[in-house]
Amino acid sequence: FRSHRNLWLMIPFVRTVEELKLVKRLIQESGLHRSGSFKLWMMVELPSNVISIDEFIKAGIDGISIGSNDLTQLTLGVDRDSEKVSKEFNELNPAVIWSIERVIKAADKHGITSSICGQAVSDYPDLVEKLVEWGVTSVSVNPDAIDRTREIVYQCESRLIKKKAK
């Protein structure tokens, strides 16, 4: 592992802070230790991640990535692939938006990076502006949404810079 100078590990579906600590111990036992060249990230996909985000961050992670698809499904209790309930899948549901905002602001407050992946960022340009205002550090989008999203981020960051300068 020592020959790798840019290894980042993202841990998915972490249910509890205790589970995160156990995974961290296993990683350390394998010879990996958080450093400038080895970062430890956690996926935020579960309501328990949102509720306990400060504790997860304090347990020692370098960044988070919000999985908006899974977070939406698990927050709303729907399966987006089910014919019966897929119409209830809504990434703009107030509970989902509240969760995303809470997590991004917590990451910003604690000085760790935050990203979001999933369909929401590509599908809802208005959401991108909110994400930037809350402090997200990166977003993943579908190829057809790259140019539009890049422009939205640029415009929003420009406004925030001007606002801070006043």
PADOTOR-702812 format. One record per atom (N, C-alpha, C): x, y, z; atom name. Coordinates in pm, whole numbers, plus 50000, padded with zeros to 5 digits. Layout:
! PADOTOR-702812
- u;v;w;atomo
- X;Y;Z;CA .
...
This chain:
! PADOTOR-702812
- u;v;w;atomo
- 50081;49880;50000;N .
- 50000;50000;50000;CA .
- 50085;50126;50000;C .
- 50205;50117;50050;N .
- 50289;50236;50064;CA .
- 50325;50297;49928;C .
- 50322;50217;49823;N .
- 50357;50270;49691;CA .
- 50243;50353;49631;C .
- 50124;50343;49686;N .
- 50011;50421;49636;CA .
- 50010;50557;49703;C .
- 50015;50661;49623;N .
- 50023;50796;49677;CA .
- 49893;50875;49663;C .
- 49790;50811;49609;N .
- 49665;50884;49588;CA .
- 49543;50794;49610;C .
- 49548;50714;49713;N .
- 49441;50619;49740;CA .
- 49334;50681;49829;C .
- 49213;50679;49782;N .
- 49099;50726;49861;CA .
- 49001;50610;49869;C .
- 48951;50585;49988;N .
- 48858;50476;50009;CA .
- 48724;50533;50052;C .
- 48617;50492;49982;N .
- 48483;50536;50018;CA .
- 48408;50416;50074;C .
- 48356;50433;50196;N .
- 48285;50326;50262;CA .
- 48135;50346;50241;C .
- 48068;50249;50180;N .
- 47925;50262;50156;CA .
- 47842;50205;50271;C .
- 47719;50250;50280;N .
- 47615;50190;50363;CA .
- 47659;50166;50508;C .
- 47716;50268;50570;N .
- 47759;50260;50709;CA .
- 47639;50295;50797;C .
- 47592;50197;50874;N .
- 47468;50217;50951;CA .
- 47488;50291;51083;C .
- 47601;50269;51150;N .
- 47623;50328;51282;CA .
- 47765;50380;51292;C .
- 47788;50469;51388;N .
- 47923;50520;51414;CA .
- 48012;50404;51458;C .
- 47959;50312;51537;N .
- 48037;50196;51581;CA .
- 48083;50113;51462;C .
- 47997;50098;51363;N .
- 48035;50025;51242;CA .
- 48148;50097;51168;C .
- 48141;50229;51162;N .
- 48248;50307;51100;CA .
- 48379;50285;51174;C .
- 48375;50288;51305;N .
- 48496;50267;51385;CA .
- 48554;50129;51362;C .
- 48469;50028;51351;N .
- 48515;49892;51323;CA .
- 48583;49885;51187;C .
- 48522;49945;51086;N .
- 48581;49946;50951;CA .
- 48716;50019;50954;C .
- 48723;50129;51028;N .
- 48849;50203;51037;CA .
- 48958;50116;51101;C .
- 48922;50040;51203;N .
- 49021;49950;51266;CA .
- 49070;49845;51165;C .
- 48978;49789;51090;N .
- 49017;49689;50989;CA .
- 49110;49750;50885;C .
- 49081;49871;50844;N .
- 49165;49940;50746;CA .
- 49306;49962;50804;C .
- 49312;50009;50928;N .
- 49442;50033;50992;CA .
- 49520;49903;51008;C .
- 49450;49796;51044;N .
- 49517;49666;51059;CA .
- 49574;49617;50927;C .
- 49520;49663;50815;N .
- 49573;49624;50685;CA .
- 49690;49712;50642;C .
- 49726;49810;50727;N .
- 49842;49893;50698;CA .
- 49811;50030;50640;C .
- 49685;50064;50628;N .
- 49648;50195;50574;CA .
- 49613;50290;50687;C .
- 49663;50413;50677;N .
- 49636;50514;50779;CA .
- 49604;50645;50708;C .
- 49504;50716;50759;N .
- 49466;50843;50698;CA .
- 49587;50935;50693;C .
- 49605;50997;50578;N .
- 49717;51089;50558;CA .
- 49685;51177;50439;C .
- 49782;51257;50401;N .
- 49764;51341;50284;CA .
- 49744;51261;50156;C .
- 49794;51139;50153;N .
- 49781;51058;50032;CA .
- 49679;50945;50047;C .
- 49623;50928;50167;N .
- 49517;50828;50186;CA .
- 49400;50892;50260;C .
- 49293;50910;50188;N .
- 49172;50973;50243;CA .
- 49064;50867;50265;C .
- 48986;50890;50368;N .
- 48876;50800;50401;CA .
- 48745;50877;50391;C .
- 48661;50833;50299;N .
- 48532;50896;50277;CA .
- 48421;50800;50314;C .
- 48303;50856;50341;N .
- 48187;50775;50373;CA .
- 48071;50817;50284;C .
- 48000;50719;50232;N .
- 47877;50747;50159;CA .
- 47770;50785;50261;C .
- 47687;50882;50227;N .
- 47571;50919;50308;CA .
- 47449;50878;50227;C .
- 47390;50766;50268;N .
- 47278;50708;50195;CA .
- 47161;50675;50286;C .
- 47185;50679;50415;N .
- 47088;50631;50513;CA .
- 47039;50745;50601;C .
- 46914;50742;50642;N .
- 46867;50842;50737;CA .
- 46953;50846;50864;C .
- 47005;50732;50908;N .
- 47092;50732;51027;CA .
- 47219;50812;51004;C .
- 47268;50817;50879;N .
- 47384;50900;50847;CA .
- 47352;51047;50864;C .
- 47234;51086;50821;N .
- 47191;51225;50831;CA .
- 47174;51265;50977;C .
- 47104;51182;51051;N .
- 47075;51212;51192;CA .
- 47203;51224;51274;C .
- 47299;51135;51248;N .
- 47421;51130;51329;CA .
- 47543;51183;51255;C .
- 47524;51271;51157;N .
- 47635;51315;51073;CA .
- 47751;51374;51154;C .
- 47722;51453;51256;N .
- 47831;51512;51335;CA .
- 47915;51404;51402;C .
- 47850;51300;51452;N .
- 47923;51191;51518;CA .
- 48006;51111;51418;C .
- 47951;51088;51299;N .
- 48029;51019;51196;CA .
- 48154;51099;51161;C .
- 48139;51229;51146;N .
- 48253;51314;51111;CA .
- 48356;51313;51223;C .
- 48310;51325;51347;N .
- 48402;51326;51462;CA .
- 48475;51193;51477;C .
- 48416;51084;51427;N .
- 48481;50952;51434;CA .
- 48600;50944;51339;C .
- 48612;51042;51248;N .
- 48731;51050;51164;CA .
- 48712;51009;51021;C .
- 48655;51099;50942;N .
- 48648;51079;50798;CA .
- 48693;51209;50731;C .
- 48740;51197;50609;N .
- 48791;51313;50537;CA .
- 48689;51375;50444;C .
- 48584;51301;50413;N .
- 48483;51353;50323;CA .
- 48361;51263;50320;C .
- 48256;51318;50263;N .
- 48132;51242;50247;CA .
- 48083;51257;50104;C .
- 48013;51156;50058;N .
- 47947;51163;49929;CA .
- 47802;51119;49948;C .
- 47712;51209;49917;N .
- 47570;51182;49934;CA .
- 47521;51104;49813;C .
- 47468;50987;49838;N .
- 47405;50908;49733;CA .
- 47258;50944;49729;C .
- 47222;51040;49644;N .
- 47086;51095;49647;CA .
- 46979;50991;49612;C .
- 47011;50896;49524;N .
- 46912;50795;49489;CA .
- 46876;50708;49609;C .
- 46978;50651;49674;N .
- 46953;50565;49790;CA .
- 46895;50644;49906;C .
- 46948;50765;49929;N .
- 46896;50846;50039;CA .
- 46748;50876;50019;C .
- 46709;50904;49897;N .
- 46567;50930;49868;CA .
- 46483;50805;49893;C .
- 46528;50693;49839;N .
- 46453;50568;49857;CA .
- 46435;50534;50005;C .
- 46542;50547;50081;N .
- 46538;50505;50221;CA .
- 46468;50607;50310;C .
- 46473;50733;50273;N .
- 46402;50836;50349;CA .
- 46252;50824;50328;C .
- 46214;50799;50202;N .
- 46072;50794;50169;CA .
- 46013;50653;50175;C .
- 46099;50553;50190;N .
- 46050;50416;50195;CA .
- 45991;50369;50064;C .
- 46054;50408;49954;N .
- 46006;50368;49821;CA .
- 46118;50303;49742;C .
- 46079;50222;49647;N .
- 46173;50159;49554;CA .
- 46149;50220;49418;C .
- 46247;50292;49368;N .
- 46227;50362;49240;CA .
- 46212;50267;49122;C .
- 46246;50139;49143;N .
- 46232;50040;49036;CA .
- 46101;49961;49044;C .
- 46020;49990;49143;N .
- 45893;49918;49161;CA .
- 45782;49990;49086;C .
- 45705;49914;49008;N .
- 45592;49972;48936;CA .
- 45489;50028;49032;C .
- 45477;49970;49149;N .
- 45373;50010;49243;CA .
- 45401;50142;49313;C .
- 45527;50168;49347;N .
- 45556;50287;49428;CA .
- 45658;50382;49365;C .
- 45709;50352;49247;N .
- 45814;50436;49187;CA .
- 45767;50579;49165;C .
- 45639;50601;49146;N .
- 45590;50738;49123;CA .
- 45604;50824;49249;C .
- 45625;50760;49364;N .
- 45644;50834;49490;CA .
- 45790;50874;49511;C .
- 45880;50823;49426;N .
- 46022;50858;49435;CA .
- 46039;51003;49393;C .
- 46087;51088;49486;N .
- 46099;51231;49457;CA .
- 46217;51288;49534;C .
- 46326;51314;49463;N .
- 46445;51369;49527;CA .
- 46427;51512;49575;C .
- 46318;51576;49535;N .
- 46290;51712;49582;CA .
- 46192;51713;49699;C .
- 46159;51597;49750;N .
- 46073;51590;49868;CA .
- 46139;51670;49980;C .
- 46062;51749;50055;N .
- 46121;51831;50162;CA .
- 46207;51755;50262;C .
- 46172;51632;50292;N .
- 46253;51553;50386;CA .
- 46390;51519;50326;C .
- 46393;51493;50197;N .
- 46520;51461;50130;CA .
- 46605;51588;50119;C .
- 46544;51698;50079;N .
- 46618;51824;50067;CA .
- 46673;51866;50203;C .
- 46593;51854;50309;N .
- 46638;51887;50444;CA .
- 46760;51802;50481;C .
- 46754;51674;50447;N .
- 46864;51582;50478;CA .
- 46992;51621;50405;C .
- 46980;51651;50277;N .
- 47096;51689;50197;CA .
- 47157;51818;50251;C .
- 47073;51916;50279;N .
- 47123;52043;50333;CA .
- 47194;52022;50467;C .
- 47134;51944;50554;N .
- 47192;51919;50687;CA .
- 47332;51857;50675;C .
- 47346;51760;50587;N .
- 47473;51689;50573;CA .
- 47580;51779;50512;C .
- 47547;51854;50409;N .
- 47644;51943;50345;CA .
- 47690;52050;50443;C .
- 47597;52109;50514;N .
- 47634;52214;50611;CA .
- 47718;52158;50724;C .
- 47692;52036;50768;N .
- 47773;51974;50873;CA .
- 47915;51950;50822;C .
- 47927;51901;50700;N .
- 48060;51878;50642;CA .
- 48136;52010;50633;C .
- 48069;52114;50587;N .
- 48132;52245;50576;CA .
- 48176;52296;50713;C .
- 48090;52282;50812;N .
- 48120;52327;50948;CA .
- 48244;52256;51005;C .
- 48257;52127;50974;N .
- 48369;52049;51026;CA .
- 48492;52051;50935;C .
- 48483;52120;50823;N .
- 48598;52135;50734;CA .
- 48634;52012;50653;C .
- 48534;51928;50623;N .
- 48561;51814;50535;CA .
- 48488;51836;50404;C .
- 48531;51764;50302;N .
- 48470;51781;50170;CA .
- 48337;51706;50162;C .
- 48251;51756;50075;N .
- 48123;51691;50053;CA .
- 48094;51688;49904;C .
- 48039;51577;49861;N .
- 47999;51564;49721;CA .
- 47861;51500;49717;C .
- 47801;51506;49602;N .
- 47671;51442;49584;CA .
- 47671;51373;49448;C .
- 47620;51252;49448;N .
- 47605;51178;49324;CA .
- 47462;51126;49319;C .
- 47418;51090;49203;N .
- 47280;51046;49185;CA .
- 47214;51130;49079;C .
- 47095;51097;49047;N .
- 47025;51160;48935;CA .
- 46981;51303;48963;C .
- 46962;51338;49090;N .
- 46903;51468;49126;CA .
- 46980;51586;49068;C .
- 47110;51584;49077;N .
- 47189;51699;49032;CA .
- 47176;51719;48881;C .
- 47168;51611;48808;N .
- 47151;51621;48662;CA .
- 47011;51666;48624;C .
- 46913;51624;48700;N .
- 46773;51649;48663;CA .
- 46718;51783;48710;C .
- 46774;51839;48817;N .
- 46715;51958;48878;CA .
- 46818;52069;48891;C .
- 46831;52154;48788;N .
- 46929;52262;48792;CA .
- 46912;52356;48912;C .
- 46789;52378;48957;N .
- 46768;52465;49074;CA .
- 46832;52407;49199;C .
- 46840;52275;49207;N .
- 46902;52211;49322;CA .
- 47052;52240;49326;C .
- 47115;52248;49210;N .
- 47259;52274;49204;CA .
- 47293;52405;49275;C .
- 47214;52507;49251;N .
- 47237;52637;49315;CA .
- 47230;52625;49467;C .
- 47131;52555;49517;N .
- 47120;52535;49662;CA .
- 47240;52460;49716;C .
- 47284;52356;49646;N .
- 47399;52277;49691;CA .
- 47522;52365;49707;C .
- 47547;52451;49609;N .
- 47662;52540;49614;CA .
- 47648;52637;49731;C .
- 47530;52693;49749;N .
- 47507;52786;49860;CA .
- 47530;52718;49995;C .
- 47495;52591;50006;N .
- 47513;52517;50133;CA .
- 47658;52480;50157;C .
- 47742;52479;50050;N .
- 47883;52451;50067;CA .
- 47934;52322;50008;C .
- 47858;52259;49919;N .
- 47904;52135;49857;CA .
- 48035;52162;49784;C .
- 48125;52065;49784;N .
- 48254;52085;49719;CA .
- 48264;52019;49583;C .
- 48175;51924;49552;N .
- 48173;51867;49418;CA .
- 48039;51800;49392;C .
- 48005;51791;49264;N .
- 47881;51725;49223;CA .
- 47913;51632;49106;C .
- 47838;51525;49098;N .
- 47848;51434;48983;CA .
- 47723;51450;48899;C .
- 47742;51460;48769;N .
- 47628;51475;48679;CA .
- 47645;51385;48558;C .
- 47535;51362;48489;N .
- 47538;51288;48363;CA .
- 47611;51372;48258;C .
- 47672;51308;48160;N .
- 47746;51383;48057;CA .
- 47665;51493;47990;C .
- 47536;51470;47967;N .
- 47456;51571;47897;CA .
- 47426;51692;47985;C .
- 47456;51687;48114;N .
- 47428;51799;48205;CA .
- 47555;51874;48247;C .
- 47670;51833;48196;N .
- 47797;51893;48240;CA .
- 47803;52043;48212;C .
- 47780;52083;48089;N .
- 47793;52225;48054;CA .
- 47695;52311;48132;C .
- 47570;52269;48138;N .
- 47468;52345;48212;CA .
- 47504;52355;48360;C .
- 47547;52244;48419;N .
- 47581;52243;48562;CA .
- 47704;52329;48589;C .
- 47803;52321;48503;N .
- 47924;52403;48518;CA .
- 47887;52552;48518;C .
- 47798;52592;48430;N .
- 47755;52732;48422;CA .
- 47678;52774;48549;C .
- 47591;52687;48597;N .
- 47515;52717;48719;CA .
- 47610;52733;48838;C .
- 47706;52644;48851;N .
- 47803;52652;48961;CA .
- 47882;52782;48950;C .
- 47928;52813;48830;N .
- 48004;52937;48809;CA .
- 47924;53060;48851;C .
- 47800;53069;48803;N .
- 47716;53185;48835;CA .
- 47689;53195;48985;C .
- 47660;53083;49047;N .
- 47630;53082;49190;CA .
- 47753;53119;49273;C .
- 47868;53062;49239;N .
- 47991;53095;49312;CA .
- 48028;53241;49292;C .
- 48007;53294;49172;N .
- 48034;53436;49147;CA .
- 47949;53525;49236;C .
- 47820;53492;49248;N .
- 47731;53569;49337;CA .
- 47775;53561;49482;C .
- 47814;53441;49524;N .
- 47858;53424;49664;CA .
- 47985;53503;49692;C .
- 48078;53505;49597;N .
- 48202;53581;49614;CA .
- 48171;53731;49624;C .
- 48085;53781;49536;N .
- 48047;53923;49541;CA .
- 47977;53957;49672;C .
- 47893;53866;49719;N .
- 47819;53889;49844;CA .
- 47915;53897;49963;C .
- 48018;53810;49964;N .
- 48116;53811;50074;CA .
- 48204;53935;50069;C .
- 48226;53988;49950;N .
- 48312;54106;49934;CA .
- 48247;54232;49986;C .
- 48116;54232;49996;N .
- 48045;54353;50041;CA .
- 48050;54372;50189;C .
